[in-house]
Amino acid sequence: MHSTNVFLLTGEWYDLHGKNLLVFYGTSEELGTVEIIFSRVKPVFFIEHESKVEDIESPFTRKEVKLKTFAGKKVDALYFNTQKDLRISFQTLESQNIKTYEADVDPLRRFLMERFINVQMRIEGEYTRKNNFVSFINPRIKPCIIAPHFKVISIDIETGMKNSVLYSIAVHVTDNNYEEKKVFMLSPEAYHKKIPDYISTYSSEQELITDFIYWFKDIDPDIIIGWHVIGFDLMFLERKCNELHIPFQIARGNGKVSLRNRKAGGYFASISGRIVIDGPPSLRSGFFTFEDYKLETVAQEILGTGKTITPEQDKIKEIERLFKEDKATLAEYNLQDAVLVSEIFKKTGLIELSIKRAQLSGLLMDQLGMMTAAFDHFYLPKLHRYGYVAPNIKDIVGIDHAAGGYVIDPKPGIYDDVSVLDFKSLYPSIIQTFKIDPLSRLLSDIDTINTPKGYKFSSSKHFLPEFIEYLMTQRSEAKKKNDKQLSQAIKILMNSFYGVMGAYNCRFYHPDLPSAITGIGQYLLLGSRDHLESKGYEVVYGDTDSLFVKLKIDEKKVKELIGNDLASELNEFWRNKILNDYSLNSYLEIEYEKYYKKFIITPARGSETGAKKRYAGLLLKDGKEKLEFVGMEFVRSDWTRLAKEFQVELYQRIFRNSEISEWIRKIINRVKNGEFDDKLIYHKRLRKNIDEYTKNVPPQVKAARMLDTTAGSVYYVITKRGPIPIELEHNDIDYQHYIDKQIKPIADSVLVLLGESFDAINKSGQLNFFDNADY
């Protein structure tokens, strides 16, 4: 009898020989890779006790259980031998208008959630050895905590023009203190130059890929990482294997490999026993932001180094040249990309973040984006133990999507001394304070809470508020220990609750849940504004959980410290008000976030009101000034460098009361003289295949079609002939386009606050806006 702690990597179910099998792969410190098979778990759903079951051909067992529906009707459980039997029976009952409950719950997820397994289990039983792993069948299990370590492989491939030929595969393997670098290089002709030992050459693509797969299976990594590794590298290799009739068998055991496009965009990989983590989407989901998500951009910002071939427009030609003339240098370039990805993952802690998210949510690491499944994992087992079953998702009737966060209309202007106050984790703290929860809504007649917008919840029957309290405590501890990954994982999970309860694909959806949360958010934002204004402060803007407060002119105290006083006063105000009005303890916490020495809210286009979610400020922190933009062109990846640099300088001039008009005229002349040609490049991502654009074809697609490319991003300029990719000749740039579409909108959005316009400056040489202009 052996026992060991296992961190689960992947799981799948299938029907075999009249049974439903659950198969997990995980990693154990003592035993390495572990396969765990369960063959005694029967798929189940529920029907109402009064329902008569007829004409079901599949074998099943019906049992009375101490559960009921949300409407209070008793239910029975129907157990089946296979998932196929369950599905056919569900369809039969549906055709007879017999209602079922939880018939859509994945059997593998149900198995884990009902045993409170959050990707970590202690297993006890006998095992057999199978090549690179050991296999347990029906072991005893219980929850545990494990700190896993993984063997990680970073993969990057290089291909020929139009992605027709595989030139090379570079890999970088890391495992604790172990490291291996290797390049598999196509070399149809004899390669006479001396090459480094890490390069292996092959006379055909078939030999190269066959040897790579053999080597890959022997190295046996737990995690595959890369840059667009699913949509490009792995899908290319799979396609090439199909062409050459090579089994693309990179899974563990006899497992499956499934690579596909998501309907909502992006790519998904399911490989038995291995996790695939793609760099760009993982950075986005972890709230990392960059000007763009090219490997070069991210590497330079994170690591201070980059690729060996730049700039982007020379890359394709240079790779072709190197493949013909200098394969060793091409291998070095290929390997450098793989190493850069490894170092980015290490520096940002992306793998650690995925581990923490899995441990918190209960989702396996290849399913972390499925937040409704995470909510089921937490909520369904607790609901069952309280005596209820949940409906099927398809039986949820969507009524209205809840309104978004409330916005206090911004007041356009240029301000001095603005402090930003922020509700910390606003929606989770609202849930915690007002006990907003599916069960508390269902049992709202017990110890009733009437929320500010009239929605009712139970003050004593709920699960979610306690879970949030636990997560809040964990996050505070994580911050004390500087555990950034755990803190971020908790933030991602907590912030998902509001959206999940307001989503039609959540079995716990009810419009009262998100509406109560946003309604209370509005109540808090407006109440905070009214309280501050009663004290003589002006709130120039407010958005969901933030208030922008103009400080009083005559306040003597250091401006950066006043925000702390205002936050403390508001916290005391809400503690007393919520206790007095609702007999509840407030878990709301308002923090002083930052102080702007100068602050600008621009008008919405064609309106005198302020533009929402769009402002700029001169941030003062620790005695240092920093220009900050929110929602403006500077932070948008689809505007040119010309636009961004123009905007930065324009706002700096306004903040320091410098001359503007003559400077703008000089910029216009320099654009027309071609001095900024290298800053006129547009970068746009293609959201779908270029052939799918049939109406209103955007410029990036027109440019992409000239290259006949399937690349995810396009770099182009606007010429007098229209959009042209930068790889092609473009010496007829349409400078007037950039003046009209890039410079003018940025200028006019703020010049209106000074009583002037871009056209007036462009036509006149007489304007100065400030008496103390510096030239």
QUIDATA-V771264 format. One record per run of one state. SS is the DSSP state (@ for helix, = for strand, . for the rest). FROM is the first residue (numbers start at 1). LEN is the number of residues. Records with the same first field share a line. If there is no record, write none. Layout:
SS=FROM-LEN ; FROM-LEN
This chain:
.=1-1 ; 17-2 ; 29-3 ; 39-5 ; 49-11 ; 69-5 ; 81-2 ; 96-4 ; 102-5 ; 115-5 ; 126-1 ; 131-2 ; 138-2 ; 144-8 ; 160-1 ; 164-2 ; 176-2 ; 187-12 ; 203-2 ; 220-3 ; 227-2 ; 245-12 ; 262-5 ; 272-2 ; 286-9 ; 304-8 ; 326-1 ; 349-1 ; 362-3 ; 368-3 ; 387-1 ; 389-4 ; 396-11 ; 409-4 ; 424-2 ; 435-3 ; 443-5 ; 451-5 ; 459-5 ; 481-3 ; 502-9 ; 535-3 ; 544-2 ; 551-8 ; 583-7 ; 604-6 ; 622-2 ; 631-2 ; 636-5 ; 656-5 ; 673-4 ; 680-2 ; 686-4 ; 693-6 ; 708-5 ; 720-2 ; 726-7 ; 734-1 ; 755-3 ; 764-12
==2-15 ; 19-10 ; 32-7 ; 44-5 ; 60-9 ; 74-7 ; 100-2 ; 120-6 ; 127-4 ; 133-5 ; 140-4 ; 152-8 ; 166-10 ; 178-9 ; 199-4 ; 223-4 ; 257-5 ; 267-5 ; 274-5 ; 388-1 ; 407-2 ; 413-11 ; 448-3 ; 456-3 ; 538-6 ; 546-5 ; 590-14 ; 610-12 ; 624-7 ; 682-4 ; 713-7 ; 722-4 ; 733-1
@=83-13 ; 107-8 ; 161-3 ; 205-15 ; 229-16 ; 279-7 ; 295-9 ; 312-14 ; 327-22 ; 350-12 ; 365-3 ; 371-16 ; 393-3 ; 426-9 ; 438-5 ; 464-17 ; 484-18 ; 511-24 ; 559-24 ; 633-3 ; 641-15 ; 661-12 ; 677-3 ; 690-3 ; 699-9 ; 735-20 ; 758-6
